[in-house]
Amino acid sequence: MERDDVLEYLLEARESLENIEKELLHFEKSTLDGSLVERELLDTLFRHFHTVKGSSGFFGLTAIVKMAHAAENLLDYLRKNPEAQDEDTLEFLITALDHLNELVEHEESSPSGGDFFSEEQTQFLNKLNQKNESIRILLQQTTEESTNKQALSEFGLFSDDVNKKNNQEEFGLFTTDPKPKVAEEFGLFTTETKQIPVEEFGLFQKSSENVAKETIQIQKADDSSKTDKKNIVKKDIRIDTDKLDSLLDIVGEIVITEPMVTDHADIAKLKLENFHKTALQLKKLIRNLQEITLSLRMVPIAGVFSRMERLVRDTAKKTGKQVQLIISGEDTEIDKSIIEEMYDPLVHIIRNAIDHGLETPDERKEAGKPTQGTIQLTATQSGKEVWIEVRDDGKGLSRDRILNKAISLGLIGYSEAEILQDQEVWDFLFHPGFSTAKEVTDLSGRGVGLDVVRKNVTTLKGFVDVFSVYGQGTTFLIRVPLTLAIIEGLVVRKSETYFILPSVDVKESMYVSNEPINELYKNNHSIQYRTNQISIVDINLLFGKDSDLNEQRTLKEKYVIVTESHEKQMGIVFDEILGNQSIVIKPISPIFKNINGLAGCTILGNGHAGLILDVRKLISQHLTSVTT
Amino acid sequence: MSQTLKSWDLNADEDTMRDLYLCFSLEDRDYAFEVRHLTEILALPAITTIPGTAPFLRGVINIRGKIIPVMDVRLRFDIPFKAYHDRTCVLLIELDGLPLGLIVDKVNDVVRIPVENIDLAPKIGESRSSRFIYATGRVGDTVKILINLQRLLTQEETHLIKDIPGA
């Protein structure tokens, strides 16, 4: 139970740290353009660190407390001496944040009593404390006598050993406190309000009333100024995903059952005008209900996008390039599970864009571009898809270099290279083992290529495309479905079993009355489709049994669904096509091991369970087994 | 036809559930397993076969919007297949959080078999179907064969289940 509490807290801590990251990046912007950071920003940062420190104290995570505390001190000095802000202090804060993230992560995966686990961390903490100490001395020298005094007592409190004592005291205070549970709850939901006063008392117990009062007042002022913002944030509610899933299940059921009732065979021939009116009303309501429940899983993509800011900053720094990230459409909503899967592909593409796409400031100047490169990260909703675009204004893709590489890898011959469309050339980038980087750098070329990006996106039933104009830049466009819970599918029947083929994979369906089958050898058949011969298979064959087609010379009254994946086509033979419909995807029980060709199950209008085919997998498995 | 045991299942405390076994028949033999694993008894609904799986896994059924895999216990025990009829039942059980339907010829009753009436199964060789049986239980003059539900999905199979992410 206790462990659960800690884990839940760590999740909260992660959120606070994410906020800190966001604020720090703002901080950096103002530092870089030379203006002083606003007091409000410093206060916000201070408060976030403070929250992390305070709540971590409850759980005895001493390392986090120490680290957050040191960062807090640094910020406190900055509040008093805004002119002391420089890149150095910023770097300290960012590194402190990194260490905090590390500590939180470590605590999640392997709880170790909450202390530091690497030498680096302790060293950094010492360095940070030294920095604080030096600022303190500086402050002492420059400030007036009276303030000096005040500062002294305060600093005394924060200096290392006293600090330790205080920490212990703090923990003592909280563990013996009869209401830690309550306080913790506040910590969870409102970040500070309750906690801070409690902790302040612990910290300032021995200090003069004056200081304590002042600090509390500051806190209070902050709180009131923050309340407006927080009200907006607090509209969220955490829901157990299991509950959400069962709600989605039930709504999915209703959606399926509705036509079963309103178009029931028993009433098909009756004239029921009023009934149909109300049925129509019900239909509308059910559609609304479905939309709303599906939207429950939808979250704005802003969370992932804002994490890119940090990435851009770090990558730019490492490569010595100047990069500006412009984010738009971050409030576009998309299924939570998809968002999580988008992170890695985006990281990869953006890193690539900075590392390979953008030129160095000098090169840019020569090319007549502004020294600062731009990366535009945009999300837009387009029908049932979300389009995520990463556009850089760098040097663009070099057709020649890509072609040379493709030829050297044996992907194409010289003669073919000439006639390829640009689009086809860019597509080589997604080929496994294809890297246009001249050398392996720290940032890329570690064997993870764009092929992995495409693979990740394809698993989400999405697409990645690349567009480029040499000298002007490159654009990566990722298209993913809004949600994975519902797909459009073609319902077909093969003897007693119903199958669903996702509509995106279906190229054409045709009724074949007497088409001759060409049998190349056992289990390998083809028919003439337009100008090509395409492989046709029986669904049994795809699941490792012998094909029904072996005994047949022609396709008599059968339906062939032509499916396509990665430009490979395959016809699958069925007995009947029932039509297109929205399918609620349900997972298939893990008891069925080794089934690769199924993407899930669904329940059809007739109450039967239908099997959703993973067409892409079936094609890639079957067609490779045929060719090898 | 379907009878829900869940309501009293939930209310019953551990003690009253103890020693209770659900008995069912295959051919002329009586088998039993602990009632606490059972969630529901149903008439056999339409089965959607899943291609490319073990023969004893008959496919999936739709139980009020939930898709649940079903296993033919006869086939699992290497007893020849028998066509389903209107007394064929599905026993819904839950094994380590995974729902599973067991297709059996006939459900008999729930009996109390106190621990002292249970004798661990004699180890006579390691036949393929004997690994599902862990003991015999005496009820009056008859003997029930007690089965170990966990073993219905053999070690190899349950191992594979764990390998599937998200399972």
Interface residues (C-beta under 8 A of the other chain):
Chain A: D249 I250 G252 E253 E496 T497 Y498 I539 N540 L542 F543 G544 K545 K586 P587 I588 S589 P590 I591 F592 K593 N594 I595 G597 L598 C601 I603 G607 H608 A609 G610 L611
Chain B: P45 A46 T48 T49 I50 P51 G52 T53 L57 G59 V60 I61 N62 R64 G65 K66 I67 I68 P69 M71 L98 P99 L100 L153 E157 L160 I161 I164 G166 A167
